[in-house]
Amino acid sequence: MSRSSKNVRRFVPVGIGVILVVFMAVLPLLNLSLPGILPTPTYMPGTLALLSLCMVFAALALSYNLLLGTSGMLSFGHALYFGAGAYGLGIALEHLGVPLWPGVFVALLGGMVIALATGAVSMRVSGIPFAMVTLAFAQAGSVLVRRNSDITGGEEGLSLNTDSVPDALVGVVNTRNLYWLTLAILVVVYLVALWVDKSRLGHLARATRENEQRVRVLGLSPFTVRLTVFVIAAVLASLAGVAYMLLQSGTVPRAVSADLTITILVMVVLGGVGFRWGAIVGGVLYTLLDQRLTVLAGSEAVAGLPDVLRIPLSEPLFLLGALFILVVMFLPGGIAGTVDKLFRRRGPGHDESTLEEIDDAATQAEHPVEVRA
């Protein structure tokens, strides 16, 4: 393949991404209808709120993909950092009395500090023990949120103090502005995830995922690499939590629960582990199905069906679970993985190239080639 054709193939995804972002940006100005998928035309608040929620969870799935896809870390506590962003912003506005943007900074800083503390402890182990430790931290965070009602609102959740939020981001009439803000956050999360994957940090994270012992032999620190990726993913999850708090004008204890982490895991697996655009597709598709199947379950059409059909169709979680089983059985690589196999057709040595490149780089650093005249 010529160099020009390689350059064209390299920039095709960039062009498609830019076109999609521009289309999503102008979508609130258009009058498009998708019956059965979107509740109202695209310029109305109901659809914009639903699409904004889809983008929030797409950003959250992207952050989790950094853990599972890039670094191979199965975490059951990722929702803790999402909740740290949501509750952190709410607490900063309510109890510290700071304006919105300093409150966002406080929330992200809080998420980073929590990630540093919990990640440093969790990464003393790996595999299933790592997943269990992260689960324990998530459960501890959930207990703290539920028991400290004076600060977090307890079981009732924490409402957003709109006195410190600009008027342009408050109320149903400003749903369009919240939509654009959520889109901007999704783009930021994607760009950070792209930078991590393409940087030396991402190469080291993938190498550690493949063969930690070999990376250690090369004189590198797998612990530092994993902790760095862990903290970056946590901060991105906190940013998604900030968007969720603004969009929903509040948050509830489920935002820090292990149940939400399982939901994020399903999103990533549905879209395709290791694929950034797959995480976005999985987050959007799961959120749409979750919202629209709930409407379907309460419709008159389902109520009039025989019990053998009415009972399963009236349970959205049953339908989502069945869909997930079908994807795992027939599309083991998820949506993005299946598309990748059909169109990209990666070679069998693709995964090993990361280790080989790092090994070669280390060898060259130790034994530089002499250049003779």
C-alpha positions in Angstrom: 0.0 0.0 0.0 1.4 3.4 -1.0 2.2 6.1 1.5 -0.5 8.4 0.1 -3.2 5.8 0.5 -2.0 5.1 4.1 -2.3 8.8 4.9 -5.8 8.9 3.4 -6.9 5.9 5.6 -5.3 7.6 8.6 -7.3 10.8 8.2 -10.7 9.1 7.2 -11.6 8.4 10.9 -10.6 12.0 11.8 -12.9 13.4 9.0 -15.8 11.2 10.1 -15.3 12.2 13.7 -15.3 15.9 12.8 -18.4 15.5 10.7 -20.3 13.7 13.5 -19.3 16.3 16.0 -20.5 19.1 13.7 -23.7 17.3 13.0 -24.4 16.7 16.7 -23.6 20.4 17.4 -26.3 21.6 14.9 -28.8 18.9 15.8 -30.7 21.1 18.3 -31.3 23.6 15.4 -32.9 20.9 13.2 -36.4 19.5 13.2 -35.7 15.7 12.9 -37.9 13.0 14.1 -37.1 9.3 14.8 -40.4 7.7 16.1 -39.8 5.0 18.6 -36.3 6.1 19.3 -36.5 9.7 20.2 -39.6 11.0 22.1 -39.9 14.3 20.3 -38.3 16.2 17.4 -34.6 17.0 17.9 -35.0 20.7 18.7 -37.3 20.0 21.7 -36.1 19.8 25.3 -37.2 16.2 25.9 -35.0 14.8 23.1 -32.1 17.1 23.9 -32.2 15.9 27.5 -32.2 12.3 26.5 -29.3 12.8 24.0 -27.4 14.7 26.7 -27.8 11.8 29.1 -26.6 9.4 26.3 -23.5 11.6 25.9 -22.8 11.6 29.7 -22.8 7.8 29.8 -20.8 7.6 26.6 -18.1 9.8 28.3 -18.3 7.6 31.3 -17.9 4.4 29.2 -14.9 6.0 27.4 -13.3 6.6 30.8 -13.9 3.0 31.8 -12.5 1.7 28.5 -9.2 3.2 29.5 -9.1 0.9 32.4 -10.5 -2.3 30.9 -9.5 -1.9 27.2 -6.2 -0.1 27.4 -4.8 -1.4 30.7 -6.8 -4.6 31.2 -8.0 -3.6 34.7 -11.4 -5.0 35.7 -12.8 -2.5 38.2 -16.1 -2.8 40.1 -15.7 0.6 41.7 -15.4 3.1 38.8 -18.8 4.7 39.7 -17.1 6.0 42.8 -15.3 8.6 40.8 -18.4 9.4 38.8 -20.2 10.0 42.0 -17.2 12.0 43.3 -17.7 14.5 40.4 -21.5 14.7 40.9 -21.5 15.0 44.7 -18.3 17.0 44.7 -19.9 19.7 42.5 -23.1 19.7 44.6 -21.3 19.9 47.9 -18.9 22.7 46.6 -21.9 24.8 45.5 -24.1 24.1 48.5 -21.7 24.1 51.4 -18.6 26.0 50.1 -20.7 28.7 48.3 -18.2 28.8 45.4 -19.3 29.7 41.8 -19.8 27.0 39.2 -16.4 26.8 37.6 -14.4 26.8 40.8 -16.9 24.1 42.0 -16.1 22.0 38.9 -12.4 22.3 39.7 -13.0 21.2 43.3 -15.0 18.2 42.1 -12.3 17.1 39.7 -9.6 17.6 42.3 -11.6 15.6 44.8 -12.0 12.8 42.2 -8.3 12.8 41.5 -7.3 12.7 45.2 -9.8 9.8 45.9 -8.4 7.9 42.8 -4.8 8.4 44.0 -5.6 7.0 47.5 -7.8 4.1 46.4 -5.8 3.3 43.3 -2.5 3.1 45.2 -4.1 0.5 47.6 -6.0 -1.4 45.0 -3.0 -1.9 42.7 -1.1 -3.8 45.3 -3.1 -6.8 43.8 -4.3 -7.6 40.3 -6.9 -9.6 38.6 -10.0 -10.7 40.6 -8.5 -9.4 43.9 -8.1 -6.0 42.3 -11.8 -6.1 41.2 -12.9 -7.0 44.8 -10.8 -4.2 46.4 -12.3 -1.6 44.1 -15.8 -3.1 44.8 -15.1 -2.6 48.6 -14.1 1.0 48.0 -17.3 1.6 46.0 -19.4 0.1 48.8 -17.6 2.2 51.4 -18.3 5.3 49.3 -22.0 4.3 49.0 -22.3 3.9 52.7 -20.7 7.3 53.4 -23.1 9.0 50.9 -26.1 7.3 52.4 -25.2 7.9 56.1 -24.1 11.6 55.9 -27.4 13.1 55.1 -26.4 16.6 56.3 -23.8 16.8 53.6 -24.9 14.5 50.8 -28.7 14.4 51.3 -28.7 10.7 52.3 -31.1 8.4 50.5 -33.0 11.4 49.0 -29.9 12.5 47.1 -28.4 16.0 46.7 -30.0 18.8 44.7 -28.1 21.2 42.6 -27.8 24.7 44.2 -28.8 26.8 41.1 -27.9 30.1 42.8 -24.3 29.5 41.9 -25.0 28.3 38.4 -25.2 30.7 35.4 -28.8 31.3 34.2 -27.9 29.9 30.8 -27.5 26.5 32.3 -30.6 26.4 34.5 -34.1 25.4 33.5 -35.8 23.5 30.7 -35.6 26.4 28.4 -31.8 26.1 28.5 -31.6 22.4 27.8 -30.0 23.3 24.5 -27.1 24.9 26.3 -26.7 21.9 28.6 -26.7 19.7 25.5 -23.8 21.7 23.9 -21.9 21.6 27.2 -22.4 17.8 27.5 -21.2 17.4 23.8 -18.1 19.5 24.6 -17.3 17.3 27.6 -17.7 14.2 25.5 -15.3 15.6 23.0 -12.8 16.5 25.7 -13.0 13.0 27.2 -12.5 11.4 23.8 -9.5 13.6 23.0 -7.9 12.7 26.4 -8.6 9.0 25.8 -7.1 9.3 22.3 -4.0 11.0 23.7 -3.5 8.3 26.3 -3.9 5.5 23.8 -1.5 7.1 21.3 1.1 8.3 23.9 4.0 6.3 25.4 1.8 5.9 28.5 -0.8 4.0 26.4 1.8 1.8 24.8 3.2 0.9 28.2 -0.3 0.3 29.6 -1.0 -2.1 26.8 2.4 -3.8 27.2 1.7 -4.2 30.9 -1.7 -5.7 30.1 -0.1 -8.3 27.8 3.0 -9.2 29.8 3.7 -7.4 33.1 6.8 -9.4 33.8 8.5 -8.5 30.5 7.8 -4.8 31.1 9.4 -5.1 34.6 12.4 -6.8 33.1 12.9 -3.8 30.7 13.3 -1.6 33.8 9.9 0.0 33.6 7.4 0.3 36.4 4.0 -1.3 35.7 2.6 0.0 39.0 3.3 3.7 38.0 1.8 3.1 34.6 -1.4 1.5 35.8 -1.8 4.1 38.6 -1.4 7.0 36.1 -4.0 5.5 33.7 -6.3 4.7 36.7 -6.2 8.4 37.9 -6.7 9.8 34.4 -9.7 7.5 33.9 -11.1 8.5 37.3 -10.8 12.3 36.6 -12.6 11.7 33.3 -15.3 9.8 35.1 -15.6 12.8 37.6 -16.0 15.1 34.7 -18.9 13.0 33.4 -20.3 13.1 36.9 -20.2 17.0 36.8 -22.1 16.9 33.5 -24.6 14.5 35.1 -25.1 16.8 38.1 -25.8 19.8 35.9 -28.0 17.9 33.5 -30.2 16.2 36.2 -30.0 19.2 38.6 -29.1 16.7 41.3 -27.8 13.2 42.0 -28.7 10.1 44.1 -26.7 7.4 45.9 -26.8 5.1 42.9 -24.2 7.4 41.3 -21.6 5.8 43.5 -22.9 2.3 43.7 -21.3 -0.9 42.2 -24.5 -1.4 40.3 -23.7 1.6 38.1 -20.2 0.2 37.5 -21.7 -3.1 36.2 -23.9 -1.0 33.9 -20.8 0.8 32.6 -19.1 -2.6 32.1 -22.1 -3.8 30.0 -21.9 -0.6 27.9 -18.2 -1.2 27.1 -18.6 -4.9 26.4 -21.7 -4.1 24.2 -19.7 -1.5 22.2 -16.5 -3.4 22.1 -13.7 -3.5 24.7 -10.6 -1.6 23.5 -12.4 0.6 20.9 -13.0 4.2 21.8 -15.9 4.6 19.3 -17.3 1.3 20.5 -17.5 2.7 24.1 -19.4 5.7 22.8 -21.8 3.5 20.8 -22.3 1.2 23.7 -23.0 4.1 26.1 -25.5 5.7 23.7 -27.2 2.5 22.7 -27.6 1.2 26.3 -29.0 4.5 27.5 -31.4 4.8 24.7 -32.6 1.3 25.2 -32.9 1.7 28.9 -35.0 4.9 28.5 -37.2 3.8 25.6 -37.8 0.3 26.9 -39.1 1.8 30.1 -41.7 3.7 28.0 -42.5 0.6 26.0 -43.0 -1.4 29.2 -45.8 0.9 30.4 -47.5 1.3 27.1 -51.0 0.1 26.3 -49.7 -2.1 23.5 -47.7 -4.2 25.9 -50.5 -4.3 28.5 -52.9 -5.9 26.0 -50.5 -8.8 25.1 -50.8 -12.4 26.5 -48.9 -13.0 29.8 -46.2 -15.0 28.0 -45.2 -11.8 26.1 -46.5 -9.1 28.4 -44.4 -10.2 31.5 -41.0 -10.1 29.8 -41.7 -7.1 27.7 -42.8 -5.2 30.8 -39.3 -5.7 32.3 -36.7 -3.4 30.6 -33.8 -5.1 32.5 -34.9 -8.5 31.2 -34.8 -7.2 27.7 -31.4 -5.5 28.2 -30.1 -8.7 29.8 -31.3 -10.8 26.8 -29.7 -8.4 24.4 -26.4 -8.5 26.3 -26.4 -12.4 26.2 -27.0 -12.3 22.5 -24.1 -9.9 21.9 -21.8 -12.0 24.0 -22.8 -15.2 22.2 -22.9 -13.9 18.6 -20.8 -10.7 18.7 -18.0 -11.6 21.2 -16.0 -8.6 20.2 -18.9 -6.3 20.7 -20.3 -4.0 18.0 -16.9 -2.3 17.2 -15.0 -5.5 17.4 -17.3 -7.1 14.8 -17.0 -4.2 12.5 -13.2 -4.2 12.9 -13.0 -7.9 11.9 -15.2 -7.3 8.8 -13.4 -4.2 7.5 -10.0 -3.7 9.1 -8.9 -7.4 9.3 -6.1 -7.0 11.7 -3.1 -9.3 11.4 -2.5 -12.0 14.0 0.7 -10.2 15.3 -1.0 -6.9 16.1 -1.2 -7.3 19.8 2.4 -8.4 20.2 3.7 -5.3 18.3 3.4 -3.1 21.4 5.8 -5.2 23.4 8.1 -5.6 20.5 8.3 -1.8 19.9 9.0 -1.1 23.6 11.6 -3.9 23.7 13.3 -2.6 20.6 13.3 1.0 22.0 14.8 -0.2 25.2 17.5 -2.2 23.3 18.4 0.8 21.1 18.7 3.0 24.2 21.1 0.5 25.8 23.1 -0.2 22.6 22.9 2.9 20.3 23.9 2.3 16.8 27.1 4.0 15.8 26.9 6.2 12.7 30.0 6.1 10.7 31.0 8.5 8.0 
